[in-house]
């Protein structure tokens, strides 16, 4: 279909590349002019560009000159000049597109010009990497270019941040080595520790998707404006964009606190499902990754729990525990999905094979796995703040990305992120040979063949890179190679920096490197080794270049392509081949029964293989099916998360308004938060009047209850105003209902304003009044948001049952979540009006002071005119406790009575 469209209308990718080539011609025309400039003249260009932008010169007009400047600075500082194809990639990034560039084409250098261009606005640029090592490396390596041009560069790491500062160490020999090895070695001497706020105030900030995401969430939990670290989210360039926006799209970032759930509960349910048998007691669908009890399984579970009906007697919580325990038993496998490390369950990233230390499965699943493996159960957590990467990165004003493999997911990038994918031509003609897959009957037979192939190629001196699907397969292959006496390096993505050095040398003659996954390593494999050695490189080329051997096909073609892409970089020779077995997950789940029978009929032994193009095609078709299914899942998750995202955006905006208002100076001795507080009181007065004036005729309105409700909002002991009493008195005779309501609302709102002024006078300190208000507002909004997240989670879990009632679960979710959100907003106002006027001021008794020799010596010790405050939440009081209002009465006899 696509080929037919291309024939009729031309290739849209080629058309876009052709447009960019015209701009590249303009950049090239400026090259001689830029080379003639002195270092100082080049540095002065940044101030000139900023001035032109300030005068509203269109940034599009400046593109050729800006890109030409960055290219020249890169040539002088890094000794590397961007190729024309790298400029095309940079232009695509600057336009807010995804640049698909083959491995080894220099994505890091490609991003330099668009990052600089967008940093000129002063709004900040975020460069997103897949691990902390790459964030550090690129900040130091590319920081040289940006620092030369007068921009500040920073990087964020877990619990620390750094600014690029070349003055830390500046030895000529050291700099020369850095230019050679900067693509894989990080020099920490150039990273000066700084605060998180300083890191985000830099023109360019490097960091991982996790760090940017968690800092966004932390900012929206900050208790003061000083605690905010990020600026507005302006422009982001995402490296390995497919890994972050596709593979990790459904992974939410969660900031949580421990909840109180006994660990014994999980052990009990692990025991309940332990003896359940697949097909007999439950059905397992590995394609859809689902598991569910059948009738026989339900009977067994009920018997184990000693109940008659799991769904009625057990309740939702019991059903949830059973479901999670069953998932842990049937769907999650040790050394594939997780490992046991230092007595803890550590998740293994299915796409990269990396250990995801600190990350936990949600909804009690992690505890269920801990119970299954009989390790110590960590307490379940309560979600305080959460966001998915899908919604995090859609917050940026402008977004772009780079990867070696994006075309297969172009539809998803367009539909979800409004991002177009542009395939960038290679600098040199690709010479890589992709050999047909070899399929073996058993896994053992496959690995024996893999070892034979590696050994044979190693003996010729050809470098070999082997990609495995999991850590345990990595270790199995390593042991087999040891037995055969083949020296090799094993990479399990545990130490990114050390492993980057191994990868950099994986192109040396005779090198054998076994890795779980090669995505997001950020390091080129140069033939002959790194730094480059011409003689060695030619010798390796003569041997056929790098041979890449995949031991298993992944569900996603992209992951396979990422591995393949390691061979044949920059026009080098190279070859790739996958060795598969009928026992591999993909073959077992999606491979046809006919193929298995054919192998049996042919009488093939474990060491015999089948090679055929039709076989490779059928595998690709299976992968496309899985990709389509996973896309639907991600789209489905996004549809639900978009509902919560609207709530999140609204609450975080409200929270930010409170923080920003609290930082404003007092005007005429009044708190800057007064308007926000009175808005809540005004709304409450309107609600009280409306609620008690529902009857058509005003004489039937409940005047007494209305008065009680309004009085309960006022500070203790404050009398009702004459205006209110007159408005209530007017209800005794029939009149204009609209006019009477208006007078009641106006009188009530005037009352609460008087109550506010009374409290402010008692506090006698505008800044303290602001602190009281901001504490109340932020605590209220944070507590209610946590409860709302919990409610939305329960709603999400239960809404699927609506499908049985012929209702669309998503429509029901939207409808019910709308109700929950408005209930939360009402509860927020309720908390403010219930608590603010209940603040109890505790004044210390004046003390006898010994006069100081210096009259100003004790100024800051004590001032009886400034009270301290204590906030009490009425919800925490018992009925017999003293009332929070300070009357001295019991709560039940005072404010608890109403």
Secondary structure, 3 states (H helix, E strand, C coil): CHHHHHHHHCCHHHHHHHHHHHHHHHHHHCHHHHHCCCHHHHHHHHHHHHHHHHCCCCHHHHHHHHHHHHHHHHHHHCCCCCCHHHHHHHHHHHCCCEEECCCCCCHHHHHHHHHHHHHCCCCCEEEEECCHHHHHHHHHHCHHHHHHCCCCEEEEECCEEEEECHHHCCCHHHHHHHHHHCCCCCCHHHEEEECHHHHHHCCEEEEEHHHHHHHHHHHCCCCCHHHCCCCCCCEEEEECHHHHHHHCCCCEEEEEEECCCCCHHHHHHHHHHHCCCECCCEEEECCCCEEEECHHHHHHHHHHHCCCCHHHHHHHHHHHHHHHHHHHHHCCCECCCEEEECCEEEEECCCCCCEECCCCCCCCHHHHHHHHCCCCCCCCEEEEEEEEHHHHHCCCCEEEEEECCCHHHHHHHHHHHCCCEEECCCCCCCEEEECCCEEECCHHHHHHHHHHHHHHHHHHCCCEEEECCCHHHHHHHHHHHHHCCCCCEEECCCCHHHHHHHHHCCCCCCCEEEECCCCCCCCCCCCCCCCCCHHHHHHHHHCCCEEEEECCCCCCHHHHHHHHCCCCHHHCEEEEEEEEECCCHHHHHHCCHHHHHHHHHCCCCCCCEECCHHHHHHHHHHHHHHHHHHHHHHHHHHHHHHHHHHHHHHHHHHHHHHHHHHCCCCECCECCCHHHHHHHHHHHHHHHHHHHCCCCCHHHCCHHHHHHHHHHHCCCCCCCCHHHHHHHHHHHCCCCHHHHHHHHHHHHHHHHHHHHHHHHHHHCCHHHHHHHHHHHHHHHHHHHHHHHHHHHHHHHHHHHHHHHHCCCHHHHHHHHHHHHHHHHHHHHHHHHHHHHHHCEEECCCCCCCCCCCCCCCCCCCCCCCCCEEECCCHHHCCCCCECCCCCCCEHHHCHHHC
